């Protein structure tokens, strides 16, 4: 299989990494050079997809195109080009259009009858304000009283979603499929940095069996409401024994698919290829119990090692995979000998989550000793557990 991954930042890293794990030939396309995914592919093409007329020069010979960006103009060009050239495009425009708007997503949640945080002003403080457009932690702010809430947000001009701040641990679940057949994947646990950017993914989940089943049913219900064809992830927070849905994203997410791959040996990018190229979907359960996985981002500066959200990886130059990285199974990193400042995504596995966490601690200790990093920082978002429980 030859795949074109359009976008070289975090989603592109995820797509390229897992496509290579599937044994595919990977072309990454981005208008910028030296983007993070540029070091994870077989071929890199510098190309402005939103402006280019001849995408065939960048995507020559590909069997599948996977978007790893959220630019409307670029997506429109890709839809036209893949349709005209009869190349499968792993993307659902209608589902993405709803999930990329938090306002439209909340309307979907209401129709589906799933629990969500209460909307302001029908709730007390603190509240969370999020831009309606986009995904992830960009622009997310917490306000503790009415005086601190900016006027432009108070006016609810359809650009912001303001909800009650719900403390509790966060969870993610991917669901893949097409109308009539949706398969929930593995629940993973998320740990956030102080900016509410995910810094760590842990598997298997600490949710009870009953709550996992509840989450799976919610994900399948939402996929059905969207008439989804493709992949979607659902994020929730557990508050007072109830899963409250925070957001959905109908596209390949970053971080969690790699944690699922290492825990259950399920490659979500490979499943996307099966769905869009072959028209098939494997609904067989994993053949072995899940391994424990700690997947986290570290930033190394002179004298300091910090665990931080994935934004530290989006600003990195070309990343490469290093096996057995100070005891971690793998690291996706821009580290090179002699480099004083670098970042890495560490992937650490064990027979269970407790063993993986203990091994992770040894890996961090080795890195700190090797580079004489006397300071260590692992700050956590207010209202969330540290994410290192076993």
Helices and strands as residue ranges (DSSP letters): E 2-6, H 10-21, E 25-30, G 36-40, E 43-46, G 55-57, E 64-67, H 72-84, E 88-89, H 93-99, H 102-112, E 127-131, E 141-143, G 146-148, H 151-154, E 160-164, E 170-178, E 181-184, E 188-192, E 198-203, H 209-226, E 230-239, E 242-249, H 256-264, H 268-273, I 274-278, E 292-301, E 304-307, H 311-314, E 320-325, E 328-333, E 342-350, H 353-371, E 375-377
